[in-house]
């Protein structure tokens, strides 16, 4: 008699649950403590400094300070507009097959990028020593009357910015595939139409980010116009400090205004870049508000969450 084989299936044992143990990052704790200690030491140093912080809010919206901030803003905008327009022209000249226009553009860029902005401002400010009289045929006047501090700052900042913008625009134009130009010419478009309707719209994605950075830099570079007596923010802060004897405090006021202006335009630049990124990126980068919410949700966590696989 053969033995009966028990064919009853064995009870299934559920698999043991995987316990994911996060990696401990001690370096993050150490670096965090070091940063906190440095911040505390800097705070203690400034708290013990001979600075009357109570004066800063009183002069923050002083009429002279506000007037200087407004002058800084509008001279920066005007100089940037001049720089962008002239930069586009110089970039097209640089890419031209005409050796004369290409050479002139190269020389312009070489000169204005190779000399300091302050020197250029001082040259325009003292141009009356070279040309005492401005004679255009239909207009004649003394150069001292023509070259006002506003015009000096506009020319000094705008012409210098044009040299940098021309390189930015040239890089943007060259980033567009040559097949786009060939296709446009095959459709019967002229060189100018191809540039306006095909090349520049596609190049904007490359041109916009550095242009925004250049404008933010222009807001700060405009402080050099103090040397040509333009009543911008630094000049007004110095005038107020001479009357109130609060020298360092006025520089803090100027810093607050510069930080405010650069922050506003940094946010504007971010959204402009985000708009132009729609054509090349499937997932748009998060907005500052979305990023803030995400950081607040992870606040206090020094460990990177592990992904279970």
C-alpha positions as a LaTeX table, in Angstrom:
\begin{tabular}{lrrr}
\hline
Residue & $x$ (\AA) & $y$ (\AA) & $z$ (\AA) \\
\hline
Unk1 & 0.00 & 0.00 & 0.00 \\
Unk2 & 1.50 & 3.27 & $-1.08$ \\
Unk3 & 1.72 & 6.25 & 1.27 \\
Unk4 & $-0.81$ & 8.98 & 0.69 \\
Unk5 & 0.88 & 12.26 & $-0.27$ \\
Unk6 & $-0.60$ & 15.32 & 1.38 \\
Unk7 & $-1.20$ & 17.76 & $-1.42$ \\
Unk8 & $-2.69$ & 20.45 & 0.79 \\
Unk9 & $-1.02$ & 23.75 & $-0.17$ \\
Unk10 & 1.12 & 25.34 & 2.51 \\
Unk11 & $-0.21$ & 28.57 & 3.94 \\
Unk12 & 1.25 & 31.60 & 2.15 \\
Unk13 & 3.48 & 33.80 & 4.26 \\
Unk14 & 3.15 & 37.50 & 3.49 \\
Unk15 & 6.43 & 39.17 & 2.61 \\
Unk16 & 8.06 & 41.16 & 5.32 \\
Unk17 & 7.42 & 44.86 & 5.03 \\
Unk18 & 10.43 & 46.81 & 3.85 \\
Unk19 & 11.66 & 49.30 & 6.39 \\
Unk20 & 13.36 & 52.19 & 4.64 \\
Unk21 & 15.95 & 53.75 & 6.93 \\
Unk22 & 16.83 & 57.26 & 5.83 \\
Unk23 & 20.50 & 58.12 & 5.50 \\
Unk24 & 21.73 & 60.41 & 8.22 \\
Unk25 & 23.44 & 63.51 & 6.92 \\
Unk26 & 25.54 & 64.78 & 9.80 \\
Unk27 & 27.30 & 67.26 & 7.55 \\
Unk28 & 24.06 & 69.18 & 7.12 \\
Unk29 & 23.70 & 69.60 & 10.86 \\
Unk30 & 27.32 & 70.73 & 11.22 \\
Unk31 & 27.11 & 73.21 & 8.35 \\
Unk32 & 23.77 & 74.51 & 9.68 \\
Unk33 & 25.26 & 75.12 & 13.14 \\
Unk34 & 28.31 & 76.85 & 11.63 \\
Unk35 & 26.13 & 79.17 & 9.55 \\
Unk36 & 23.92 & 80.01 & 12.54 \\
Unk37 & 26.99 & 80.82 & 14.67 \\
Unk38 & 28.41 & 83.10 & 11.95 \\
Unk39 & 25.07 & 84.89 & 11.56 \\
Unk40 & 24.83 & 85.40 & 15.32 \\
Unk41 & 28.40 & 86.78 & 15.48 \\
Unk42 & 27.71 & 89.21 & 12.63 \\
Unk43 & 24.47 & 90.28 & 14.33 \\
Unk44 & 26.29 & 90.89 & 17.61 \\
Unk45 & 28.98 & 92.91 & 15.82 \\
Unk46 & 26.43 & 95.18 & 14.15 \\
Unk47 & 24.36 & 95.50 & 17.32 \\
Unk48 & 27.42 & 96.78 & 19.19 \\
Unk49 & 28.47 & 99.11 & 16.36 \\
Unk50 & 28.04 & 102.87 & 16.63 \\
Unk51 & 25.05 & 102.96 & 14.27 \\
Unk52 & 21.83 & 104.75 & 15.11 \\
Unk53 & 19.35 & 102.30 & 13.61 \\
Unk54 & 16.39 & 104.39 & 14.76 \\
Unk55 & 17.31 & 107.04 & 12.19 \\
Unk56 & 17.01 & 104.67 & 9.21 \\
Unk57 & 13.18 & 104.44 & 9.16 \\
Unk58 & 12.92 & 108.21 & 9.54 \\
Unk59 & 14.92 & 108.85 & 6.36 \\
Unk60 & 13.72 & 105.89 & 4.34 \\
Unk61 & 10.96 & 107.93 & 2.70 \\
Unk62 & 12.65 & 111.29 & 2.90 \\
Unk63 & 11.68 & 113.39 & $-0.17$ \\
Unk64 & 15.32 & 113.73 & $-1.24$ \\
Unk65 & 15.94 & 109.99 & $-0.92$ \\
Unk66 & 12.77 & 109.12 & $-2.83$ \\
Unk67 & 13.72 & 111.63 & $-5.53$ \\
Unk68 & 17.16 & 110.01 & $-5.82$ \\
Unk69 & 15.62 & 106.55 & $-6.10$ \\
Unk70 & 13.29 & 107.77 & $-8.85$ \\
Unk71 & 16.23 & 109.30 & $-10.73$ \\
Unk72 & 18.14 & 106.03 & $-10.40$ \\
Unk73 & 15.17 & 104.13 & $-11.80$ \\
Unk74 & 14.42 & 106.29 & $-14.82$ \\
Unk75 & 18.08 & 106.82 & $-15.84$ \\
Unk76 & 18.56 & 103.04 & $-15.64$ \\
Unk77 & 15.50 & 102.40 & $-17.80$ \\
Unk78 & 16.51 & 105.01 & $-20.40$ \\
Unk79 & 20.11 & 103.79 & $-20.53$ \\
Unk80 & 18.93 & 100.18 & $-20.86$ \\
Unk81 & 16.56 & 101.05 & $-23.71$ \\
Unk82 & 19.40 & 102.84 & $-25.50$ \\
Unk83 & 21.70 & 99.88 & $-24.86$ \\
Unk84 & 19.21 & 97.31 & $-26.15$ \\
Unk85 & 18.35 & 99.22 & $-29.34$ \\
Unk86 & 21.95 & 100.01 & $-30.16$ \\
Unk87 & 23.01 & 96.49 & $-29.11$ \\
Unk88 & 20.65 & 94.89 & $-31.63$ \\
Unk89 & 22.01 & 97.15 & $-34.38$ \\
Unk90 & 25.61 & 96.34 & $-33.44$ \\
Unk91 & 24.87 & 92.61 & $-33.32$ \\
Unk92 & 23.38 & 92.69 & $-36.82$ \\
Unk93 & 26.37 & 94.70 & $-38.02$ \\
Unk94 & 28.77 & 92.23 & $-36.41$ \\
Unk95 & 27.09 & 89.30 & $-38.18$ \\
Unk96 & 26.93 & 91.13 & $-41.51$ \\
Unk97 & 29.01 & 89.91 & $-44.43$ \\
Unk98 & 29.97 & 93.53 & $-45.08$ \\
Unk99 & 33.55 & 93.88 & $-43.77$ \\
Unk100 & 33.16 & 97.61 & $-43.05$ \\
Unk101 & 30.10 & 97.33 & $-40.79$ \\
Unk102 & 31.48 & 94.19 & $-39.15$ \\
Unk103 & 34.79 & 95.89 & $-38.37$ \\
Unk104 & 33.13 & 99.04 & $-37.02$ \\
Unk105 & 30.93 & 96.94 & $-34.74$ \\
Unk106 & 33.90 & 94.92 & $-33.51$ \\
Unk107 & 35.89 & 98.08 & $-32.75$ \\
Unk108 & 32.96 & 99.63 & $-30.85$ \\
Unk109 & 32.53 & 96.53 & $-28.72$ \\
Unk110 & 36.28 & 96.28 & $-28.13$ \\
Unk111 & 36.55 & 99.88 & $-26.95$ \\
Unk112 & 33.50 & 100.14 & $-24.71$ \\
Unk113 & 33.99 & 96.74 & $-23.09$ \\
Unk114 & 37.68 & 97.41 & $-22.54$ \\
Unk115 & 37.40 & 100.73 & $-20.69$ \\
Unk116 & 35.81 & 101.36 & $-17.26$ \\
Unk117 & 32.34 & 102.87 & $-17.09$ \\
Unk118 & 33.53 & 105.58 & $-14.71$ \\
Unk119 & 36.18 & 106.72 & $-17.20$ \\
Unk120 & 33.57 & 106.88 & $-19.97$ \\
Unk121 & 31.28 & 108.97 & $-17.77$ \\
Unk122 & 34.10 & 111.38 & $-16.94$ \\
Unk123 & 35.04 & 111.67 & $-20.63$ \\
Unk124 & 31.48 & 112.64 & $-21.56$ \\
Unk125 & 31.30 & 115.01 & $-18.58$ \\
Unk126 & 34.45 & 116.83 & $-19.72$ \\
Unk127 & 33.79 & 116.64 & $-23.46$ \\
Unk128 & 33.50 & 120.48 & $-23.50$ \\
Unk129 & 37.27 & 120.64 & $-23.07$ \\
Unk130 & 37.60 & 118.99 & $-26.50$ \\
Unk131 & 34.54 & 120.46 & $-28.26$ \\
Unk132 & 33.64 & 123.80 & $-26.60$ \\
Unk133 & 30.88 & 124.49 & $-29.12$ \\
Unk134 & 28.34 & 122.01 & $-30.48$ \\
Unk135 & 27.53 & 123.00 & $-34.06$ \\
Unk136 & 25.17 & 120.75 & $-36.00$ \\
Unk137 & 24.29 & 123.31 & $-38.62$ \\
Unk138 & 20.68 & 123.60 & $-37.56$ \\
Unk139 & 21.60 & 123.75 & $-33.85$ \\
Unk140 & 24.47 & 125.55 & $-32.13$ \\
Unk141 & 25.17 & 125.91 & $-28.42$ \\
Unk142 & 27.93 & 125.66 & $-25.85$ \\
Unk143 & 28.78 & 122.08 & $-24.98$ \\
Unk144 & 28.59 & 122.86 & $-21.24$ \\
Unk145 & 24.92 & 123.72 & $-21.69$ \\
Unk146 & 24.19 & 120.65 & $-23.80$ \\
Unk147 & 26.03 & 118.03 & $-21.76$ \\
Unk148 & 23.88 & 118.02 & $-18.63$ \\
Unk149 & 24.39 & 115.39 & $-15.91$ \\
Unk150 & 21.33 & 113.47 & $-17.20$ \\
Unk151 & 22.61 & 113.38 & $-20.78$ \\
Unk152 & 26.11 & 112.51 & $-19.55$ \\
Unk153 & 24.80 & 109.56 & $-17.53$ \\
Unk154 & 22.55 & 108.44 & $-20.38$ \\
Unk155 & 25.38 & 108.39 & $-22.91$ \\
Unk156 & 27.96 & 106.95 & $-20.55$ \\
Unk157 & 25.75 & 104.12 & $-19.27$ \\
Unk158 & 23.76 & 103.48 & $-22.46$ \\
Unk159 & 26.67 & 103.34 & $-24.89$ \\
Unk160 & 28.62 & 101.08 & $-22.57$ \\
Unk161 & 25.63 & 98.78 & $-22.13$ \\
Unk162 & 25.19 & 98.55 & $-25.91$ \\
Unk163 & 28.54 & 96.78 & $-26.20$ \\
Unk164 & 27.43 & 94.04 & $-23.81$ \\
Unk165 & 23.94 & 93.78 & $-25.25$ \\
Unk166 & 25.35 & 93.33 & $-28.75$ \\
Unk167 & 27.20 & 90.22 & $-27.62$ \\
Unk168 & 24.08 & 88.91 & $-25.88$ \\
Unk169 & 21.94 & 89.47 & $-28.97$ \\
Unk170 & 24.60 & 87.97 & $-31.22$ \\
Unk171 & 24.71 & 84.83 & $-29.08$ \\
Unk172 & 20.92 & 84.60 & $-29.20$ \\
Unk173 & 20.81 & 84.97 & $-32.98$ \\
Unk174 & 23.50 & 82.35 & $-33.48$ \\
Unk175 & 21.61 & 79.93 & $-31.21$ \\
Unk176 & 18.82 & 79.66 & $-33.82$ \\
Unk177 & 19.37 & 76.85 & $-36.30$ \\
Unk178 & 20.49 & 77.96 & $-39.76$ \\
Unk179 & 17.72 & 75.86 & $-41.28$ \\
Unk180 & 15.24 & 78.44 & $-40.01$ \\
Unk181 & 16.91 & 81.10 & $-42.14$ \\
Unk182 & 17.06 & 78.84 & $-45.17$ \\
Unk183 & 13.38 & 77.95 & $-44.82$ \\
Unk184 & 12.43 & 81.62 & $-44.50$ \\
Unk185 & 14.36 & 82.51 & $-47.64$ \\
Unk186 & 12.71 & 79.61 & $-49.45$ \\
Unk187 & 9.34 & 81.15 & $-48.58$ \\
Unk188 & 10.40 & 84.42 & $-50.18$ \\
Unk189 & 11.20 & 86.43 & $-47.04$ \\
Unk190 & 13.87 & 89.08 & $-47.19$ \\
Unk191 & 16.81 & 89.19 & $-44.77$ \\
Unk192 & 15.09 & 91.83 & $-42.65$ \\
Unk193 & 11.79 & 89.94 & $-42.52$ \\
Unk194 & 13.58 & 86.75 & $-41.57$ \\
Unk195 & 15.36 & 88.54 & $-38.75$ \\
Unk196 & 12.20 & 90.22 & $-37.39$ \\
Unk197 & 9.68 & 87.40 & $-37.82$ \\
Unk198 & 11.73 & 84.22 & $-37.44$ \\
Unk199 & 15.16 & 84.69 & $-35.87$ \\
Unk200 & 14.61 & 87.25 & $-33.10$ \\
Unk201 & 11.39 & 85.67 & $-31.71$ \\
Unk202 & 13.21 & 82.35 & $-31.28$ \\
Unk203 & 16.37 & 84.01 & $-29.99$ \\
Unk204 & 14.45 & 85.80 & $-27.22$ \\
Unk205 & 14.57 & 82.69 & $-25.04$ \\
Unk206 & 18.36 & 83.04 & $-24.99$ \\
Unk207 & 18.43 & 86.84 & $-24.91$ \\
Unk208 & 15.94 & 87.50 & $-22.09$ \\
Unk209 & 17.78 & 86.00 & $-19.06$ \\
Unk210 & 21.10 & 87.87 & $-19.49$ \\
Unk211 & 19.22 & 91.03 & $-20.47$ \\
Unk212 & 17.35 & 90.93 & $-17.18$ \\
Unk213 & 20.62 & 90.48 & $-15.35$ \\
Unk214 & 22.10 & 93.41 & $-17.25$ \\
Unk215 & 19.22 & 95.67 & $-16.22$ \\
Unk216 & 19.56 & 94.70 & $-12.57$ \\
Unk217 & 23.26 & 95.41 & $-12.86$ \\
Unk218 & 22.41 & 98.75 & $-14.51$ \\
Unk219 & 20.41 & 99.78 & $-11.43$ \\
Unk220 & 23.57 & 99.43 & $-9.36$ \\
Unk221 & 26.00 & 100.74 & $-11.97$ \\
Unk222 & 23.98 & 103.96 & $-12.20$ \\
Unk223 & 25.45 & 104.89 & $-8.82$ \\
Unk224 & 28.67 & 105.78 & $-10.71$ \\
Unk225 & 26.76 & 108.76 & $-12.15$ \\
Unk226 & 27.34 & 110.36 & $-8.75$ \\
Unk227 & 30.76 & 111.36 & $-10.15$ \\
Unk228 & 29.09 & 113.51 & $-12.85$ \\
Unk229 & 26.75 & 115.24 & $-10.38$ \\
Unk230 & 23.61 & 113.33 & $-11.33$ \\
Unk231 & 21.18 & 113.59 & $-8.38$ \\
Unk232 & 20.65 & 109.82 & $-8.13$ \\
Unk233 & 20.29 & 107.77 & $-4.95$ \\
Unk234 & 23.91 & 107.85 & $-3.75$ \\
Unk235 & 24.23 & 111.57 & $-4.44$ \\
Unk236 & 21.06 & 112.31 & $-2.50$ \\
Unk237 & 22.14 & 110.02 & 0.35 \\
Unk238 & 25.43 & 111.90 & 0.61 \\
Unk239 & 23.62 & 115.23 & 0.58 \\
Unk240 & 21.30 & 114.12 & 3.39 \\
Unk241 & 24.19 & 112.66 & 5.39 \\
Unk242 & 26.07 & 115.96 & 5.15 \\
Unk243 & 23.16 & 117.73 & 6.83 \\
Unk244 & 22.23 & 115.03 & 9.35 \\
Unk245 & 25.75 & 113.67 & 10.02 \\
Unk246 & 24.27 & 110.17 & 9.74 \\
Unk247 & 26.72 & 108.94 & 7.11 \\
Unk248 & 26.58 & 105.18 & 7.56 \\
Unk249 & 22.85 & 105.27 & 8.26 \\
Unk250 & 22.21 & 106.95 & 4.89 \\
Unk251 & 24.21 & 104.25 & 3.14 \\
Unk252 & 21.98 & 101.68 & 4.82 \\
Unk253 & 18.97 & 103.60 & 3.51 \\
Unk254 & 20.44 & 103.53 & 0.00 \\
Unk255 & 21.08 & 99.79 & 0.31 \\
Unk256 & 17.46 & 99.19 & 1.28 \\
Unk257 & 16.24 & 101.08 & $-1.77$ \\
Unk258 & 18.62 & 99.22 & $-4.09$ \\
Unk259 & 17.52 & 95.90 & $-2.63$ \\
Unk260 & 13.88 & 96.87 & $-3.08$ \\
Unk261 & 14.34 & 97.86 & $-6.74$ \\
Unk262 & 16.45 & 94.84 & $-7.65$ \\
Unk263 & 14.00 & 92.49 & $-5.91$ \\
Unk264 & 11.03 & 93.89 & $-7.82$ \\
Unk265 & 12.76 & 93.59 & $-11.18$ \\
Unk266 & 14.16 & 90.16 & $-10.33$ \\
Unk267 & 10.60 & 88.92 & $-9.86$ \\
Unk268 & 9.53 & 90.53 & $-13.15$ \\
Unk269 & 12.51 & 88.95 & $-14.90$ \\
Unk270 & 11.63 & 85.53 & $-13.49$ \\
Unk271 & 8.09 & 85.60 & $-14.87$ \\
Unk272 & 9.28 & 86.86 & $-18.26$ \\
Unk273 & 11.79 & 84.00 & $-18.45$ \\
Unk274 & 9.08 & 81.56 & $-17.39$ \\
Unk275 & 6.82 & 82.78 & $-20.18$ \\
Unk276 & 9.48 & 82.35 & $-22.86$ \\
Unk277 & 10.35 & 78.90 & $-21.50$ \\
Unk278 & 6.91 & 77.57 & $-22.46$ \\
Unk279 & 8.06 & 76.75 & $-25.97$ \\
Unk280 & 11.04 & 74.66 & $-24.89$ \\
Unk281 & 10.11 & 73.11 & $-21.54$ \\
Unk282 & 7.25 & 70.73 & $-20.83$ \\
Unk283 & 7.32 & 71.36 & $-17.09$ \\
Unk284 & 7.61 & 75.01 & $-16.20$ \\
Unk285 & 9.73 & 75.88 & $-13.17$ \\
Unk286 & 7.76 & 76.60 & $-9.98$ \\
Unk287 & 6.83 & 80.17 & $-9.20$ \\
Unk288 & 8.38 & 81.88 & $-6.14$ \\
Unk289 & 5.09 & 81.37 & $-4.26$ \\
Unk290 & 5.03 & 77.66 & $-5.09$ \\
Unk291 & 8.67 & 77.35 & $-4.07$ \\
Unk292 & 7.94 & 79.16 & $-0.79$ \\
Unk293 & 5.08 & 76.79 & 0.02 \\
Unk294 & 7.28 & 73.79 & $-0.70$ \\
Unk295 & 10.08 & 75.14 & 1.51 \\
Unk296 & 7.64 & 75.85 & 4.34 \\
Unk297 & 6.30 & 72.30 & 4.05 \\
Unk298 & 9.83 & 70.93 & 4.42 \\
Unk299 & 10.93 & 73.46 & 7.03 \\
Unk300 & 13.03 & 71.94 & 9.77 \\
Unk301 & 13.83 & 68.76 & 7.86 \\
Unk302 & 17.53 & 68.13 & 7.25 \\
Unk303 & 17.00 & 64.69 & 5.67 \\
Unk304 & 16.27 & 64.06 & 2.06 \\
Unk305 & 13.27 & 61.74 & 1.71 \\
Unk306 & 14.19 & 58.36 & 0.30 \\
Unk307 & 12.18 & 56.94 & $-2.60$ \\
Unk308 & 11.06 & 53.37 & $-1.99$ \\
Unk309 & 11.60 & 51.09 & $-4.93$ \\
\hline
\end{tabular}
